[in-house]
Amino acid sequence: MPVSMDGPLGPAAPAPRAPVLALPAAATEPPADPAASPVPGSGLAATPRPDGIDPGLAEMLEKLVERSPERIPAPGLAVAVRFPDGRIWSGAAGSRRLSPERPMEPGTVFAIASITKTFIAARVLQLVEEGRIELDERVGRYLPGMPAERSVTVRQLLAHRSGIADYFVSDGYLESVFDDRDRTWTPDEILAWVGDPVCEPDACFHYSNSNFVILGLLIEEVTGRPLAREIRQSLLEPAGLDGIIFQPDDPTPRDAAHGHLWAGGRSFYDQSGNGPVVPHRSAVTAAWAAGAMAASAPDLARWAALLYGGDLLGAGSRAAMTDARDGDGYGLGTRVDRFADRRAVGHLGGIRGFVLAMWYFPESGISIVVLVNRGIASTEPTVKLVAKAVFERWGYTGGTEDPSPTASPAPSPAS
């Protein structure tokens, strides 16, 4: 299984009609689809254990990651754990694509879907700190051409309490986005899918990707720059996170992971094709500020530490971002949950053929990232296993915490 160790400065929809690709089956288990084409090799490769980490923990993590593709099941996954001193353990197993077969690597880039929302929220809160946006001001002040949002505040958009319907579940969305994978969508076209409000502003929690498309437009309006350039120049470049990209504006690595949907047994549908964007241009541009970015597991582990434990934002902004309202499990562009009986803040993601999780544990300063190249699955069991291994073996005891909010609500198609 490929693993690496970096220092602090080191680098839901029905399956379409597409070829079914099969992972190598165990000798006692035939492929689920008799027409599936077998792929040589398992995608697992033994490598020397990295130095600088407890050998017992390293071995636990290696075995856990190596077994995960079969347990999920998925073509492959990548995992990263960042420790408080900046060291990062990362490992990968399985395949980043199945035809032709290519092994997953710790630094493989994935579409990260709604983890994008943490970058959007961070830039909005920076603009609040700069005095250019007010959290409790109505969005209509900044975007007067959007009458439906005149009574909604910036804070309500960030907290998914605007009542604005999620365009991802609108009639015709799936057919429109996935029938033509090469189409480029504009924000105006995206927002045309938005249906009637589900409630009055602040009357309910409704996870809505529409909120973050509007926030993307807000950032562009206030800064006068395209969103992708603004995120890169204000967040990524200053932090040295050049490997995190905003698709399709930034070039996606040709060896990025392909997204897949499960076809049963050990067979999968490839969702990404051969285009330069993952999963494809239509899905990415339709997600835009709600979920267009891509990154590797180690880079996301660094981002989580910077965002929630660094000085990217002031203490007040970090507190507001991670303060989940009772019953919501959500702060401002951030989910709140518990793993290994410890409070975690971060975000989930899901886009055509991918599920993803990025968590930061404020009490210890540890980040855990799990990226899987199969859609309509769950990262939670793997996150729980990694957290259990890390906290039990690493020896972190921590202190007393306040009870966590209720569990995060089920994610939408781009959670």
N, C-alpha and C positions, 0 to 999 in steps of 0.2 A: 504494500500500500504506500503510495507516495506521501511523504510527510516533510515538513520543513520547520525550521525554527528561526525566526527573525528577531533582531534586536530592536530597541525602541525607534531606531531611525532606518530600519530595513524596509526593503521594498513593500365560472363553472358552466361548462357547455357540452353538448353532445360531440363525440369525436367525429371529425370530418372523414370523408372517404379518402384515405391515403394509405400507402403501403404499410403493412404491419411489420415491425422489426422485432426480432426476438433476441433476448439475452441468452447466453449459453445455459442450457438446462442441466440440472443435476442428472446423474445417470438413471435415477429412479423416477424422474419427472419429465414427461414429454412436453414439448412446447404447446401452449394453449391453442395456437393456430397452426394447423398442419402445413399451411402455405407459407408460414413465416420463414424468412431466410436466416440461417444460423450465422452468428458472427464469431470469428475466431478469437480466442483469448477471453479472459474474464475481466479485463480492465483493472486488475489488482497487480501490483508489483511491490515486492519487498524492497525496502530501502533502509539504510542504517538509521537507528534511532537518533534523534537530535540531541545535542548536548544542552546543558543548562536547564533541564527540567527533571523533576523527580522521576527516576526510571520506572517506578511502579505506576505512576500516573500516566506517563507516556505509553506504557504497554496497554493500560486500560483504554486509553483513548484510541490507540491504533486498532485494537480488537473491536471496539464499539463501532468505529467508523467503517471498518472493513465488512462488518456483518450487516450494516444498515441498508445497503441497496436491496438485499434480499428480504429484509424484514419489512420494509416500507410497503410494497416493493417499488423500486425505481431504477432507471438506467444507472444513475450515479448520484453522488453528493460530495460537497466540500464542507469542511468544518474548520473553524478557527476559534482559538481561545487566546485572548490577550490578558496578560497578567499586569498587576499594578505598576511594575517596574518597566513596562513597555515591551517585554518579551512576548512573542506570539508563537504558539504552537498551532500548526495547521496541518490538516490531513485530508486526503481525498480517496474515494474508492469508486469502482465501476467505470462507466463510460460517459464522456461528455457528448458523444454522438454515436449512433449505432451503425450507420451505413454511409461511408465506410467507418468501421469501428475506430474510435479514438479514445484513449484512456483519459479519465478525469485527473487533473492535477490540482494541488492546493491553491495555485494562483489562477485557476480557470475563471473567466468572467461569466457571470450569469445576468440575465435580466432580473432586476430587483423589485420591479412592480411598486407596491405601495410603500416600501421603505423610502422611496423617493419623497414621500410626504414629510419625512424628517428634515430633508434639505430645504424644502419649501418653507416649512415652519421656522427653521433656523434663520433663513434670510428675512422673513417677515418680522421676527422678533428682533433681529439686528436693526431693521428699519425703524421699529418702535423705539429701540434704545437711541437711535440717531435723531429721534424727534420728527421723522418724516411720515410716520403712520401712528395712529392712536388705536389701541386695541378695542376700545369700546365705542369707537366712532362707526357710524353707518357706512357700509361699503359704497353706497350711492354717492357719497362725498367725493370718492376717488374715481369711481366708474359711473358717471352720471348717465351713460347710455344704456344701463342695465336696470330698467325700472323694477323688475321682479325682485331685485336684491336691495332696493333702497332702504328697507326696514331691517336689514340684517347687519350685524356688526362683524368686524374682523375677528373678534374673539369667538363668536358663534360659528364662523366658518372653520376656524382652527379646531374647535372642539366638537364638530359635527352636531351642533345644536341649532343650526339655521332653519331646519325644517325643509330645506330644498331637496327635492327628490334626486335619487341617484340615477344618473343616465345609463349606468351599466345594466340596469334591469328594465330598461324601457323596451317597448315593442319594436322589433326590427333591428335592435342593436347588434345582436349576434350575426344575423345574416348580412347586415351592412358591412361589418368590420371584417368578417372572416371569409366572405365570398371572394374578395379581391385583396390579397395579401400585400400587394404593391401600392395600394392607394395611400395618399397622404391626406390626413384630416386636419382641418383648422379648428381653433378654439370655438369660433362661431358655429361651425358645423357640429361640434361636440355638444355645445350647449343647446342646440336645437332639439336634441333628444330629451331634454329635461321635461318631465311631466309636472302635474299639479303638486303643490307642496303637501308634504305628509303631515305637517303640523305647523302651528304658529312658531315664530322664532323663540327659542329657549324653552319651548313647551315639551320637547322630547329629545332624546338622543337618537339620531338616525344617521348611520354611517353612510356618507354620500361622497363619491368621487367628484361630483359636481362642485363641492365646496373648494376643492384644491385646484380645479381648473380656473375658478374665479380668482383664487389667491394668486395663481400664476399670472393672470392678466393684471392683477393689482400690482405685483412686483414690477411688471413691464411698464405700467403706467407711471409709477412713482419714480423709477430709476431711469426710464427712457431707453432701456436696453433690452434686447431679446432675452428671454428667460434663460436659455441654455448658457449664453455668454455671461449673464449676471451670476448664475450659480457657480460657474467655473471661476470667474475672476474674484468673486467675493468670498467663496467658501473653499473651493478645491485647491486652487493654486497657492493661496497663502498657507494652507495646511500641508502642502506637498502631496496631495492625494490625486496625482495626475492619472492614476489608473481607473478612477471613477469617472464615468462618462454619462452625458445626457444625450440619449439617442433621439433622432438620427443625426443631430447636429454635429456631434463628435463621432469620429470613426470607431466602429465596434471591431474588436480583434477578430480576425478570421477564425481563430481557434476557440471562440466563445462556445459555451455549452449550448446545445440544442434543447429546446423544450419538447416534452413528450406527454401524451395522454396514455393511460393504461388501457390495454386491450384485453386484459385477463391473463392469468398465469404469469408467464415471463415475457410477454409480448407488449409492444408499445407502438403508438402512432407518433411519428416525428412531426412536430408542429412548425418547425423553423425553416424548412426548405434550404435553399442554397443562397439566400439573399444576405446582404451585409449587415442586417439588423436582426436582433433576437428579441422575441420570437419572430416577428416580421414587422415591416414598416406600418402596415395598417393598424395592428394592435398597439404598437408603440405610440404612434401619433394620435390615436384615439384616446390613449391614456394621458399623454402629455404631462402636465404638472401633477397629475394624480398617480403616475406610475411609469415614466418613460426611461428611467436611468438604469445603468448596468454597472456591476462591480464584482470584484473577487471577495472571497470570505475574509482574508487578512485585511484588506483595505476597509471593509465594513466594520471589522473589529476596532480598527484605529479610529474610524469616524465615530463610532458609538462612544469611545472613551473621550474623544475631543468634545463631542456635543454635550454629553451628560456629566463629564467629570473634568473637563478642561476649562479654558478661559475664552472659548469662542463666544459665549454669552455671559452676561452678568448673572450674579446669583439670583436676582429677582426673576429674570427671564427663565432660568433653569427651573426654579421652583414652580413658576406658573405652568411651564411646559409639562412637568411631571406630576402635577397635582390633579389626580383623577377625581372627578365628581362621583359621589356615591351612586352606585348602580350603573355607571357608564364604563368604568375601567379604562377611561380615556382622558388625557389631559389636553394639551394643545399640540396636535400633530404627533402624539406619543401615546402608546398603549402602556398600561400598568398591569403587572401580573405577579405571580409568585412561582418560583421553582426552587426545589431543595429547601423549602421553608424560608426563602429569602426574597425580598422585594426586588423586582426587575422592571426596568423601563426600556422601551424600545419600540419596535414595530414589526408587524408581519407583512408578508407580501404574497400575492398570487396573481399570475398572469398566464396566458395560454401556454401550458406546458411547464410551469415553474411554481414551486412553493418555497417560501423563504422566511427566515426569522433572524432578527438582530436584537440582542438583549444586553443590557448593561446593569450590573448589580452595584448600586451606589454605595452600599455599606462596605464592599470589599474593593471596588475599582476593577472588577473583572468583567470582560466582555465575552459573550458567546454568540457565535454566528453559525447558522446551519442553512445551507443552500442546497436545494434538491431540484433536479431537472425532470420532474414529473408533476403535472398539474393535478388538481382535485385530490390532494392528499393532505397529510398533516405533518408539520415539523415538531409538534409538541412532544411526542414520545422520545424523539432523539434529543431534543433540548433537555428534557428531564434527565435522561441518562447521562448526558455530558455534564450537566450541572451537578448531579449526584456524585459522579466520579471526581470532578474538580474539587468540590467543597469537602468531600470526605477525605480524599487523599491529600489534598493540598494542605489541609489542617486549619483552614480558616474557621474561626468560631464566631466572630462577630459579636454584636450586642443586641439589645432588645429593640425591636422595631414596633411601630404602630401596626395594627391589623391592616392587611391589604384591602383595597376595594374588591368588589365582586369580580369574578373572572371576566376577561375581555369577551365582548360579544363575538359571535361567529363572523368571520370576515366575509366581505362581499367578493365578487370575482376578482377585484384588484384590491385586496385588503391592505 
